[in-house]
């Protein structure tokens, strides 16, 4: 299991969501993860312009990766 500071460090160092998720999975495995490891990365966009938010949502890849 990874502690919050280690998770935050990976997220701050890696701007690409897919690469950050893979690094988190790798680090969790290195830390002795013996159960299913799940990573969910959510990019929150603040603003009132629904057209902008919709464009950003459709242009970004959202994904969920689960690895045993």
WOPEUR-V226066 format. One record per backbone hydrogen bond with DSSP energy under -0.5 kcal/mol. CO is the residue of the C=O (numbers start at 1). NH is the residue of the N-H. Records with the same first field share a line. If there is no record, write none. Layout:
CO = NH  NH
//
This chain:
3 = 6  7
4 = 8
5 = 9
6 = 10
7 = 11
8 = 12
9 = 13
10 = 14
13 = 15
15 = 17
16 = 20
17 = 21
18 = 22
19 = 23
20 = 24
21 = 25
22 = 26
23 = 27
24 = 28
25 = 29
26 = 30
27 = 31
28 = 33
29 = 32
36 = 38
37 = 67
39 = 65
40 = 42
42 = 44
44 = 46
48 = 50
49 = 53
50 = 54
51 = 55
52 = 56
53 = 57
54 = 58
55 = 59
56 = 60
60 = 62
63 = 41
65 = 39
67 = 37
//
